[in-house]
Amino acid sequence: SVKNMSAKRVVSTAKWRPHHIFCVPYLATNFPERGKTFNQTELNIKETIRSGTDTIIEVIEGVDELCQACPLCQDDGCQSPNGNEDAVRKWDKIILRGLDISCGERRTAKEFRVLIDRKAPLEFCRTRCPWKDQCAIFG
């Protein structure tokens, strides 16, 4: 019946790359120059992970919705002076290893938050992260 259909809750699936899942919720960065869509998408990632909802998040390889909203993403990859697509993919691999997860894996925002809280900071965070001074993990 129609009544049953409306009672079913649709759980959306977010598809984000590893460093956006792991880092964005904890970074006190602000990039107004990247535009309104970028900032809204970044805020959505922060709020989703921090609130620990039952939103399903799929770990993906490569460009995600935050990248697509960013003016530094060109030719299907990051062109940031802080780290191009090759560097970013290396960071993603470090995070996959550190969290013991794989691309294609799906978990709830709450499961990711618990996992990050348990594993962070990674060795990379302590020794080589360029955003370390803006990260709440160290705050």
N, CA, C and O atoms as a GROMACS GRO file, in nm:
protein
  556
    1SER      N    1   0.084  -0.119   0.000
    1SER     CA    2   0.000   0.000   0.000
    1SER      C    3   0.088   0.125   0.000
    1SER      O    4   0.207   0.119   0.030
    2VAL      N    5   0.028   0.236  -0.033
    2VAL     CA    6   0.100   0.364  -0.037
    2VAL      C    7   0.146   0.402   0.102
    2VAL      O    8   0.255   0.456   0.120
    3LYS      N    9   0.064   0.374   0.201
    3LYS     CA   10   0.098   0.409   0.338
    3LYS      C   11   0.230   0.342   0.380
    3LYS      O   12   0.316   0.407   0.439
    4ASN      N   13   0.245   0.213   0.350
    4ASN     CA   14   0.369   0.142   0.382
    4ASN      C   15   0.489   0.201   0.310
    4ASN      O   16   0.597   0.211   0.368
    5MET      N   17   0.472   0.240   0.187
    5MET     CA   18   0.581   0.296   0.108
    5MET      C   19   0.635   0.423   0.173
    5MET      O   20   0.756   0.442   0.182
    6SER      N   21   0.546   0.511   0.218
    6SER     CA   22   0.590   0.637   0.276
    6SER      C   23   0.655   0.618   0.413
    6SER      O   24   0.733   0.702   0.457
    7ALA      N   25   0.623   0.509   0.480
    7ALA     CA   26   0.680   0.484   0.612
    7ALA      C   27   0.824   0.435   0.604
    7ALA      O   28   0.900   0.446   0.700
    8LYS      N   29   0.861   0.383   0.488
    8LYS     CA   30   1.000   0.334   0.472
    8LYS      C   31   1.094   0.453   0.462
    8LYS      O   32   1.071   0.547   0.385
    9ARG      N   33   1.200   0.448   0.540
    9ARG     CA   34   1.297   0.556   0.538
    9ARG      C   35   1.405   0.523   0.435
    9ARG      O   36   1.459   0.413   0.433
   10VAL      N   37   1.434   0.618   0.353
   10VAL     CA   38   1.540   0.599   0.254
   10VAL      C   39   1.672   0.643   0.317
   10VAL      O   40   1.686   0.758   0.358
   11VAL      N   41   1.766   0.551   0.323
   11VAL     CA   42   1.898   0.586   0.377
   11VAL      C   43   1.989   0.613   0.258
   11VAL      O   44   2.014   0.525   0.176
   12SER      N   45   2.036   0.736   0.250
   12SER     CA   46   2.121   0.772   0.137
   12SER      C   47   2.261   0.719   0.158
   12SER      O   48   2.305   0.696   0.270
   13THR      N   49   2.331   0.700   0.049
   13THR     CA   50   2.470   0.656   0.055
   13THR      C   51   2.559   0.769   0.006
   13THR      O   52   2.545   0.817  -0.106
   14ALA      N   53   2.649   0.811   0.092
   14ALA     CA   54   2.749   0.910   0.053
   14ALA      C   55   2.869   0.832  -0.002
   14ALA      O   56   2.898   0.722   0.046
   15LYS      N   57   2.937   0.887  -0.099
   15LYS     CA   58   3.055   0.822  -0.157
   15LYS      C   59   3.171   0.920  -0.147
   15LYS      O   60   3.179   1.018  -0.222
   16TRP      N   61   3.261   0.890  -0.053
   16TRP     CA   62   3.371   0.982  -0.027
   16TRP      C   63   3.504   0.910  -0.028
   16TRP      O   64   3.513   0.792   0.003
   17ARG      N   65   3.609   0.984  -0.065
   17ARG     CA   66   3.743   0.927  -0.065
   17ARG      C   67   3.796   0.924   0.078
   17ARG      O   68   3.750   1.001   0.162
   18PRO      N   69   3.892   0.835   0.106
   18PRO     CA   70   3.935   0.812   0.244
   18PRO      C   71   3.978   0.936   0.321
   18PRO      O   72   3.937   0.952   0.436
   19HIS      N   73   4.059   1.024   0.262
   19HIS     CA   74   4.106   1.138   0.342
   19HIS      C   75   3.995   1.238   0.371
   19HIS      O   76   4.006   1.316   0.465
   20HIS      N   77   3.889   1.238   0.293
   20HIS     CA   78   3.776   1.325   0.326
   20HIS      C   79   3.699   1.268   0.445
   20HIS      O   80   3.655   1.344   0.531
   21ILE      N   81   3.682   1.138   0.450
   21ILE     CA   82   3.615   1.072   0.563
   21ILE      C   83   3.697   1.091   0.691
   21ILE      O   84   3.642   1.123   0.797
   22PHE      N   85   3.827   1.070   0.680
   22PHE     CA   86   3.916   1.068   0.797
   22PHE      C   87   3.953   1.208   0.845
   22PHE      O   88   3.956   1.233   0.965
   23CYS      N   89   3.982   1.299   0.753
   23CYS     CA   90   4.040   1.428   0.790
   23CYS      C   91   3.940   1.542   0.801
   23CYS      O   92   3.945   1.620   0.896
   24VAL      N   93   3.850   1.555   0.705
   24VAL     CA   94   3.762   1.672   0.698
   24VAL      C   95   3.686   1.699   0.828
   24VAL      O   96   3.675   1.815   0.868
   25PRO      N   97   3.633   1.596   0.898
   25PRO     CA   98   3.558   1.625   1.020
   25PRO      C   99   3.641   1.691   1.130
   25PRO      O  100   3.585   1.750   1.222
   26TYR      N  101   3.772   1.681   1.122
   26TYR     CA  102   3.859   1.729   1.230
   26TYR      C  103   3.940   1.853   1.192
   26TYR      O  104   4.010   1.909   1.277
   27LEU      N  105   3.931   1.895   1.068
   27LEU     CA  106   4.010   2.010   1.023
   27LEU      C  107   3.935   2.141   1.044
   27LEU      O  108   3.817   2.152   1.012
   28ALA      N  109   4.005   2.237   1.098
   28ALA     CA  110   3.949   2.371   1.120
   28ALA      C  111   3.987   2.460   1.002
   28ALA      O  112   4.025   2.576   1.020
   29THR      N  113   3.975   2.406   0.884
   29THR     CA  114   4.011   2.482   0.764
   29THR      C  115   3.890   2.558   0.713
   29THR      O  116   3.776   2.524   0.742
   30ASN      N  117   3.918   2.662   0.638
   30ASN     CA  118   3.812   2.742   0.580
   30ASN      C  119   3.861   2.788   0.443
   30ASN      O  120   3.966   2.850   0.432
   31PHE      N  121   3.785   2.756   0.339
   31PHE     CA  122   3.827   2.789   0.203
   31PHE      C  123   3.717   2.866   0.130
   31PHE      O  124   3.658   2.813   0.036
   32PRO      N  125   3.689   2.990   0.172
   32PRO     CA  126   3.581   3.064   0.105
   32PRO      C  127   3.607   3.081  -0.046
   32PRO      O  128   3.513   3.090  -0.125
   33GLU      N  129   3.732   3.084  -0.083
   33GLU     CA  130   3.767   3.102  -0.225
   33GLU      C  131   3.730   2.981  -0.311
   33GLU      O  132   3.728   2.990  -0.434
   34ARG      N  133   3.699   2.869  -0.247
   34ARG     CA  134   3.661   2.749  -0.323
   34ARG      C  135   3.512   2.746  -0.356
   34ARG      O  136   3.465   2.658  -0.429
   35GLY      N  137   3.439   2.841  -0.302
   35GLY     CA  138   3.298   2.857  -0.341
   35GLY      C  139   3.198   2.794  -0.247
   35GLY      O  140   3.230   2.713  -0.160
   36LYS      N  141   3.073   2.836  -0.268
   36LYS     CA  142   2.962   2.798  -0.182
   36LYS      C  143   2.935   2.647  -0.185
   36LYS      O  144   2.913   2.586  -0.081
   37THR      N  145   2.936   2.587  -0.303
   37THR     CA  146   2.907   2.443  -0.315
   37THR      C  147   3.012   2.361  -0.243
   37THR      O  148   2.980   2.265  -0.173
   38PHE      N  149   3.139   2.399  -0.259
   38PHE     CA  150   3.247   2.329  -0.189
   38PHE      C  151   3.226   2.337  -0.038
   38PHE      O  152   3.233   2.236   0.032
   39ASN      N  153   3.202   2.458   0.012
   39ASN     CA  154   3.189   2.479   0.156
   39ASN      C  155   3.068   2.406   0.213
   39ASN      O  156   3.074   2.354   0.325
   40GLN      N  157   2.958   2.401   0.138
   40GLN     CA  158   2.838   2.329   0.184
   40GLN      C  159   2.865   2.178   0.187
   40GLN      O  160   2.822   2.109   0.279
   41THR      N  161   2.934   2.129   0.086
   41THR     CA  162   2.967   1.985   0.080
   41THR      C  163   3.061   1.948   0.192
   41THR      O  164   3.045   1.844   0.256
   42GLU      N  165   3.161   2.032   0.217
   42GLU     CA  166   3.256   2.008   0.326
   42GLU      C  167   3.183   2.006   0.461
   42GLU      O  168   3.210   1.920   0.545
   43LEU      N  169   3.092   2.101   0.480
   43LEU     CA  170   3.014   2.107   0.604
   43LEU      C  171   2.929   1.981   0.620
   43LEU      O  172   2.916   1.929   0.731
   44ASN      N  173   2.872   1.933   0.512
   44ASN     CA  174   2.791   1.811   0.515
   44ASN      C  175   2.876   1.691   0.560
   44ASN      O  176   2.830   1.610   0.641
   45ILE      N  177   2.998   1.680   0.509
   45ILE     CA  178   3.088   1.570   0.549
   45ILE      C  179   3.118   1.582   0.698
   45ILE      O  180   3.108   1.484   0.772
   46LYS      N  181   3.156   1.702   0.742
   46LYS     CA  182   3.188   1.724   0.884
   46LYS      C  183   3.071   1.683   0.972
   46LYS      O  184   3.087   1.606   1.068
   47GLU      N  185   2.953   1.735   0.939
   47GLU     CA  186   2.835   1.710   1.023
   47GLU      C  187   2.794   1.563   1.021
   47GLU      O  188   2.753   1.509   1.123
   48THR      N  189   2.805   1.499   0.906
   48THR     CA  190   2.766   1.358   0.894
   48THR      C  191   2.854   1.270   0.982
   48THR      O  192   2.803   1.188   1.058
   49ILE      N  193   2.985   1.288   0.972
   49ILE     CA  194   3.077   1.204   1.051
   49ILE      C  195   3.068   1.240   1.199
   49ILE      O  196   3.057   1.152   1.284
   50ARG      N  197   3.071   1.368   1.231
   50ARG     CA  198   3.069   1.411   1.372
   50ARG      C  199   2.941   1.368   1.443
   50ARG      O  200   2.946   1.328   1.560
   51SER      N  201   2.827   1.375   1.374
   51SER     CA  202   2.701   1.342   1.439
   51SER      C  203   2.682   1.192   1.453
   51SER      O  204   2.600   1.146   1.531
   52GLY      N  205   2.760   1.115   1.376
   52GLY     CA  206   2.752   0.970   1.387
   52GLY      C  207   2.615   0.915   1.353
   52GLY      O  208   2.559   0.835   1.428
   53THR      N  209   2.561   0.959   1.241
   53THR     CA  210   2.428   0.913   1.198
   53THR      C  211   2.437   0.774   1.137
   53THR      O  212   2.543   0.712   1.133
   54ASP      N  213   2.322   0.725   1.090
   54ASP     CA  214   2.321   0.596   1.023
   54ASP      C  215   2.333   0.611   0.871
   54ASP      O  216   2.306   0.517   0.797
   55THR      N  217   2.374   0.729   0.827
   55THR     CA  218   2.403   0.750   0.685
   55THR      C  219   2.510   0.650   0.642
   55THR      O  220   2.612   0.635   0.710
   56ILE      N  221   2.486   0.584   0.532
   56ILE     CA  222   2.584   0.488   0.480
   56ILE      C  223   2.688   0.564   0.398
   56ILE      O  224   2.654   0.645   0.312
   57ILE      N  225   2.814   0.536   0.427
   57ILE     CA  226   2.924   0.598   0.352
   57ILE      C  227   3.003   0.489   0.283
   57ILE      O  228   3.048   0.393   0.346
   58GLU      N  229   3.020   0.505   0.154
   58GLU     CA  230   3.102   0.412   0.076
   58GLU      C  231   3.236   0.478   0.050
   58GLU      O  232   3.244   0.593   0.008
   59VAL      N  233   3.342   0.403   0.076
   59VAL     CA  234   3.478   0.452   0.051
   59VAL      C  235   3.506   0.435  -0.097
   59VAL      O  236   3.496   0.325  -0.150
   60ILE      N  237   3.542   0.544  -0.163
   60ILE     CA  238   3.571   0.534  -0.306
   60ILE      C  239   3.714   0.578  -0.337
   60ILE      O  240   3.778   0.648  -0.259
   61GLU      N  241   3.760   0.536  -0.451
   61GLU     CA  242   3.892   0.575  -0.500
   61GLU      C  243   3.876   0.692  -0.595
   61GLU      O  244   3.787   0.691  -0.681
   62GLY      N  245   3.959   0.792  -0.580
   62GLY     CA  246   3.958   0.904  -0.673
   62GLY      C  247   3.858   1.012  -0.636
   62GLY      O  248   3.813   1.022  -0.522
   63VAL      N  249   3.825   1.092  -0.736
   63VAL     CA  250   3.745   1.212  -0.722
   63VAL      C  251   3.605   1.181  -0.666
   63VAL      O  252   3.536   1.092  -0.714
   64ASP      N  253   3.566   1.258  -0.562
   64ASP     CA  254   3.432   1.243  -0.503
   64ASP      C  255   3.356   1.375  -0.515
   64ASP      O  256   3.400   1.466  -0.585
   65GLU      N  257   3.243   1.385  -0.446
   65GLU     CA  258   3.160   1.506  -0.461
   65GLU      C  259   3.229   1.632  -0.408
   65GLU      O  260   3.204   1.741  -0.460
   66LEU      N  261   3.314   1.620  -0.306
   66LEU     CA  262   3.386   1.737  -0.256
   66LEU      C  263   3.488   1.782  -0.360
   66LEU      O  264   3.502   1.902  -0.386
   67CYS      N  265   3.560   1.688  -0.418
   67CYS     CA  266   3.655   1.722  -0.526
   67CYS      C  267   3.582   1.792  -0.641
   67CYS      O  268   3.629   1.894  -0.693
   68GLN      N  269   3.468   1.737  -0.681
   68GLN     CA  270   3.394   1.791  -0.795
   68GLN      C  271   3.349   1.934  -0.771
   68GLN      O  272   3.334   2.012  -0.866
   69ALA      N  273   3.327   1.971  -0.644
   69ALA     CA  274   3.284   2.107  -0.609
   69ALA      C  275   3.403   2.203  -0.597
   69ALA      O  276   3.383   2.323  -0.578
   70CYS      N  277   3.524   2.152  -0.608
   70CYS     CA  278   3.644   2.232  -0.583
   70CYS      C  279   3.705   2.284  -0.713
   70CYS      O  280   3.724   2.207  -0.808
   71PRO      N  281   3.734   2.414  -0.719
   71PRO     CA  282   3.797   2.469  -0.840
   71PRO      C  283   3.938   2.415  -0.865
   71PRO      O  284   3.990   2.429  -0.976
   72LEU      N  285   4.002   2.355  -0.764
   72LEU     CA  286   4.136   2.298  -0.782
   72LEU      C  287   4.132   2.158  -0.845
   72LEU      O  288   4.236   2.101  -0.876
   73CYS      N  289   4.011   2.105  -0.863
   73CYS     CA  290   3.996   1.974  -0.928
   73CYS      C  291   3.974   1.997  -1.077
   73CYS      O  292   3.872   2.051  -1.120
   74GLN      N  293   4.075   1.955  -1.154
   74GLN     CA  294   4.069   1.972  -1.299
   74GLN      C  295   4.124   1.847  -1.366
   74GLN      O  296   4.213   1.781  -1.312
   75ASP      N  297   4.071   1.816  -1.484
   75ASP     CA  298   4.114   1.697  -1.557
   75ASP      C  299   4.104   1.572  -1.470
   75ASP      O  300   4.197   1.490  -1.465
   76ASP      N  301   3.992   1.557  -1.400
   76ASP     CA  302   3.964   1.440  -1.315
   76ASP      C  303   4.066   1.418  -1.204
   76ASP      O  304   4.094   1.304  -1.167
   77GLY      N  305   4.121   1.527  -1.150
   77GLY     CA  306   4.214   1.510  -1.040
   77GLY      C  307   4.244   1.640  -0.968
   77GLY      O  308   4.219   1.749  -1.020
   78CYS      N  309   4.298   1.626  -0.849
   78CYS     CA  310   4.333   1.741  -0.766
   78CYS      C  311   4.459   1.809  -0.821
   78CYS      O  312   4.559   1.744  -0.850
   79GLN      N  313   4.450   1.940  -0.833
   79GLN     CA  314   4.566   2.019  -0.878
   79GLN      C  315   4.609   2.116  -0.769
   79GLN      O  316   4.667   2.221  -0.798
   80SER      N  317   4.582   2.081  -0.644
   80SER     CA  318   4.616   2.170  -0.533
   80SER      C  319   4.766   2.184  -0.517
   80SER      O  320   4.840   2.086  -0.533
   81PRO      N  321   4.813   2.305  -0.487
   81PRO     CA  322   4.957   2.323  -0.461
   81PRO      C  323   5.001   2.248  -0.334
   81PRO      O  324   5.120   2.223  -0.315
   82ASN      N  325   4.905   2.212  -0.248
   82ASN     CA  326   4.937   2.137  -0.125
   82ASN      C  327   4.951   1.987  -0.150
   82ASN      O  328   4.997   1.914  -0.062
   83GLY      N  329   4.914   1.942  -0.267
   83GLY     CA  330   4.925   1.801  -0.301
   83GLY      C  331   4.836   1.770  -0.419
   83GLY      O  332   4.714   1.786  -0.410
   84ASN      N  333   4.896   1.726  -0.530
   84ASN     CA  334   4.818   1.695  -0.649
   84ASN      C  335   4.752   1.558  -0.635
   84ASN      O  336   4.763   1.494  -0.530
   85GLU      N  337   4.684   1.513  -0.739
   85GLU     CA  338   4.609   1.387  -0.732
   85GLU      C  339   4.697   1.269  -0.692
   85GLU      O  340   4.653   1.182  -0.617
   86ASP      N  341   4.821   1.265  -0.742
   86ASP     CA  342   4.912   1.154  -0.704
   86ASP      C  343   4.939   1.155  -0.554
   86ASP      O  344   4.934   1.051  -0.489
   87ALA      N  345   4.967   1.272  -0.499
   87ALA     CA  346   4.993   1.284  -0.354
   87ALA      C  347   4.868   1.249  -0.275
   87ALA      O  348   4.876   1.179  -0.174
   88VAL      N  349   4.755   1.298  -0.321
   88VAL     CA  350   4.628   1.274  -0.251
   88VAL      C  351   4.595   1.124  -0.251
   88VAL      O  352   4.547   1.072  -0.151
   89ARG      N  353   4.620   1.057  -0.362
   89ARG     CA  354   4.595   0.912  -0.367
   89ARG      C  355   4.687   0.837  -0.271
   89ARG      O  356   4.647   0.735  -0.213
   90LYS      N  357   4.809   0.886  -0.253
   90LYS     CA  358   4.900   0.825  -0.154
   90LYS      C  359   4.844   0.844  -0.013
   90LYS      O  360   4.847   0.751   0.068
   91TRP      N  361   4.794   0.965   0.016
   91TRP     CA  362   4.732   0.990   0.147
   91TRP      C  363   4.614   0.896   0.167
   91TRP      O  364   4.596   0.838   0.274
   92ASP      N  365   4.532   0.882   0.062
   92ASP     CA  366   4.416   0.793   0.071
   92ASP      C  367   4.460   0.650   0.104
   92ASP      O  368   4.398   0.583   0.187
   93LYS      N  369   4.567   0.604   0.040
   93LYS     CA  370   4.617   0.467   0.066
   93LYS      C  371   4.667   0.452   0.210
   93LYS      O  372   4.644   0.350   0.274
   94ILE      N  373   4.736   0.554   0.259
   94ILE     CA  374   4.785   0.553   0.398
   94ILE      C  375   4.667   0.542   0.495
   94ILE      O  376   4.673   0.469   0.594
   95ILE      N  377   4.561   0.614   0.466
   95ILE     CA  378   4.442   0.611   0.553
   95ILE      C  379   4.371   0.477   0.543
   95ILE      O  380   4.327   0.423   0.645
   96LEU      N  381   4.360   0.423   0.423
   96LEU     CA  382   4.300   0.289   0.407
   96LEU      C  383   4.374   0.188   0.493
   96LEU      O  384   4.313   0.109   0.566
   97ARG      N  385   4.508   0.190   0.485
   97ARG     CA  386   4.591   0.098   0.565
   97ARG      C  387   4.574   0.124   0.714
   97ARG      O  388   4.556   0.031   0.793
   98GLY      N  389   4.579   0.252   0.751
   98GLY     CA  390   4.571   0.290   0.892
   98GLY      C  391   4.438   0.252   0.957
   98GLY      O  392   4.434   0.217   1.075
   99LEU      N  393   4.330   0.260   0.880
   99LEU     CA  394   4.198   0.226   0.933
   99LEU      C  395   4.162   0.080   0.905
   99LEU      O  396   4.061   0.030   0.954
  100ASP      N  397   4.246   0.013   0.825
  100ASP     CA  398   4.221  -0.126   0.785
  100ASP      C  399   4.086  -0.139   0.714
  100ASP      O  400   4.003  -0.223   0.749
  101ILE      N  401   4.068  -0.053   0.613
  101ILE     CA  402   3.947  -0.056   0.530
  101ILE      C  403   3.989  -0.060   0.383
  101ILE      O  404   4.106  -0.043   0.350
  102SER      N  405   3.891  -0.082   0.294
  102SER     CA  406   3.918  -0.090   0.151
  102SER      C  407   3.820  -0.004   0.074
  102SER      O  408   3.710   0.026   0.123
  103CYS      N  409   3.859   0.036  -0.046
  103CYS     CA  410   3.766   0.106  -0.134
  103CYS      C  411   3.651   0.010  -0.165
  103CYS      O  412   3.672  -0.111  -0.182
  104GLY      N  413   3.532   0.065  -0.173
  104GLY     CA  414   3.413  -0.016  -0.195
  104GLY      C  415   3.344  -0.055  -0.065
  104GLY      O  416   3.228  -0.095  -0.066
  105GLU      N  417   3.415  -0.044   0.045
  105GLU     CA  418   3.359  -0.078   0.175
  105GLU      C  419   3.256   0.027   0.217
  105GLU      O  420   3.271   0.146   0.190
  106ARG      N  421   3.150  -0.022   0.282
  106ARG     CA  422   3.043   0.067   0.329
  106ARG      C  423   3.027   0.051   0.479
  106ARG      O  424   3.025  -0.061   0.532
  107ARG      N  425   3.015   0.163   0.547
  107ARG     CA  426   2.988   0.165   0.691
  107ARG      C  427   2.899   0.285   0.721
  107ARG      O  428   2.886   0.376   0.639
  108THR      N  429   2.839   0.284   0.838
  108THR     CA  430   2.761   0.402   0.876
  108THR      C  431   2.857   0.512   0.922
  108THR      O  432   2.972   0.486   0.956
  109ALA      N  433   2.806   0.634   0.923
  109ALA     CA  434   2.885   0.747   0.972
  109ALA      C  435   2.929   0.720   1.116
  109ALA      O  436   3.041   0.752   1.154
  110LYS      N  437   2.840   0.661   1.195
  110LYS     CA  438   2.873   0.631   1.335
  110LYS      C  439   2.988   0.531   1.342
  110LYS      O  440   3.080   0.548   1.422
  111GLU      N  441   2.984   0.427   1.258
  111GLU     CA  442   3.093   0.328   1.257
  111GLU      C  443   3.226   0.392   1.218
  111GLU      O  444   3.330   0.360   1.275
  112PHE      N  445   3.221   0.482   1.120
  112PHE     CA  446   3.345   0.552   1.082
  112PHE      C  447   3.396   0.640   1.195
  112PHE      O  448   3.516   0.643   1.222
  113ARG      N  449   3.305   0.711   1.261
  113ARG     CA  450   3.348   0.798   1.372
  113ARG      C  451   3.415   0.717   1.482
  113ARG      O  452   3.520   0.756   1.534
  114VAL      N  453   3.356   0.605   1.518
  114VAL     CA  454   3.413   0.519   1.622
  114VAL      C  455   3.551   0.468   1.578
  114VAL      O  456   3.645   0.467   1.657
  115LEU      N  457   3.561   0.426   1.453
  115LEU     CA  458   3.687   0.375   1.399
  115LEU      C  459   3.795   0.483   1.399
  115LEU      O  460   3.909   0.458   1.440
  116ILE      N  461   3.760   0.602   1.354
  116ILE     CA  462   3.856   0.714   1.351
  116ILE      C  463   3.899   0.750   1.493
  116ILE      O  464   4.018   0.770   1.519
  117ASP      N  465   3.803   0.759   1.584
  117ASP     CA  466   3.836   0.792   1.724
  117ASP      C  467   3.933   0.690   1.782
  117ASP      O  468   4.019   0.724   1.863
  118ARG      N  469   3.918   0.565   1.742
  118ARG     CA  470   4.004   0.458   1.794
  118ARG      C  471   4.144   0.460   1.732
  118ARG      O  472   4.242   0.430   1.800
  119LYS      N  473   4.153   0.496   1.604
  119LYS     CA  474   4.280   0.483   1.530
  119LYS      C  475   4.361   0.612   1.518
  119LYS      O  476   4.483   0.606   1.499
  120ALA      N  477   4.297   0.726   1.527
  120ALA     CA  478   4.368   0.853   1.504
  120ALA      C  479   4.440   0.899   1.631
  120ALA      O  480   4.393   0.873   1.742
  121PRO      N  481   4.552   0.968   1.616
  121PRO     CA  482   4.618   1.000   1.489
  121PRO      C  483   4.703   0.882   1.438
  121PRO      O  484   4.759   0.805   1.516
  122LEU      N  485   4.710   0.872   1.307
  122LEU     CA  486   4.799   0.774   1.244
  122LEU      C  487   4.942   0.826   1.250
  122LEU      O  488   4.964   0.945   1.276
  123GLU      N  489   5.036   0.741   1.227
  123GLU     CA  490   5.177   0.782   1.225
  123GLU      C  491   5.198   0.896   1.123
  123GLU      O  492   5.270   0.992   1.151
  124PHE      N  493   5.135   0.883   1.007
  124PHE     CA  494   5.144   0.987   0.904
  124PHE      C  495   5.097   1.122   0.959
  124PHE      O  496   5.156   1.226   0.930
  125CYS      N  497   4.990   1.119   1.038
  125CYS     CA  498   4.936   1.244   1.097
  125CYS      C  499   5.043   1.310   1.183
  125CYS      O  500   5.063   1.432   1.177
  126ARG      N  501   5.109   1.230   1.264
  126ARG     CA  502   5.209   1.283   1.357
  126ARG      C  503   5.332   1.337   1.286
  126ARG      O  504   5.389   1.438   1.327
  127THR      N  505   5.374   1.270   1.179
  127THR     CA  506   5.504   1.300   1.120
  127THR      C  507   5.500   1.379   0.990
  127THR      O  508   5.591   1.458   0.964
  128ARG      N  509   5.397   1.360   0.907
  128ARG     CA  510   5.406   1.418   0.773
  128ARG      C  511   5.284   1.497   0.725
  128ARG      O  512   5.287   1.550   0.614
  129CYS      N  513   5.178   1.505   0.804
  129CYS     CA  514   5.059   1.574   0.754
  129CYS      C  515   5.080   1.724   0.745
  129CYS      O  516   5.119   1.788   0.843
  130PRO      N  517   5.053   1.783   0.626
  130PRO     CA  518   5.070   1.928   0.609
  130PRO      C  519   4.962   2.010   0.681
  130PRO      O  520   4.977   2.132   0.695
  131TRP      N  521   4.856   1.946   0.727
  131TRP     CA  522   4.744   2.017   0.792
  131TRP      C  523   4.744   1.996   0.943
  131TRP      O  524   4.649   2.035   1.011
  132LYS      N  525   4.848   1.936   0.996
  132LYS     CA  526   4.853   1.897   1.137
  132LYS      C  527   4.817   2.010   1.233
  132LYS      O  528   4.747   1.989   1.332
  133ASP      N  529   4.865   2.131   1.205
  133ASP     CA  530   4.842   2.244   1.297
  133ASP      C  531   4.696   2.292   1.297
  133ASP      O  532   4.657   2.373   1.381
  134GLN      N  533   4.615   2.242   1.204
  134GLN     CA  534   4.473   2.280   1.198
  134GLN      C  535   4.382   2.163   1.231
  134GLN      O  536   4.262   2.168   1.204
  135CYS      N  537   4.438   2.057   1.289
  135CYS     CA  538   4.363   1.934   1.312
  135CYS      C  539   4.324   1.920   1.460
  135CYS      O  540   4.409   1.929   1.549
  136ALA      N  541   4.196   1.897   1.484
  136ALA     CA  542   4.142   1.883   1.619
  136ALA      C  543   4.192   1.757   1.688
  136ALA      O  544   4.186   1.748   1.811
  137ILE      N  545   4.240   1.658   1.612
  137ILE     CA  546   4.295   1.536   1.671
  137ILE      C  547   4.409   1.572   1.766
  137ILE      O  548   4.431   1.505   1.867
  138PHE      N  549   4.483   1.679   1.732
  138PHE     CA  550   4.598   1.721   1.811
  138PHE      C  551   4.562   1.834   1.908
  138PHE      O  552   4.648   1.882   1.982
  139GLY      N  553   4.433   1.876   1.907
  139GLY     CA  554   4.392   1.994   1.980
  139GLY      C  555   4.375   1.974   2.126
  139GLY      O  556   4.340   2.068   2.198
   0.00000   0.00000   0.00000
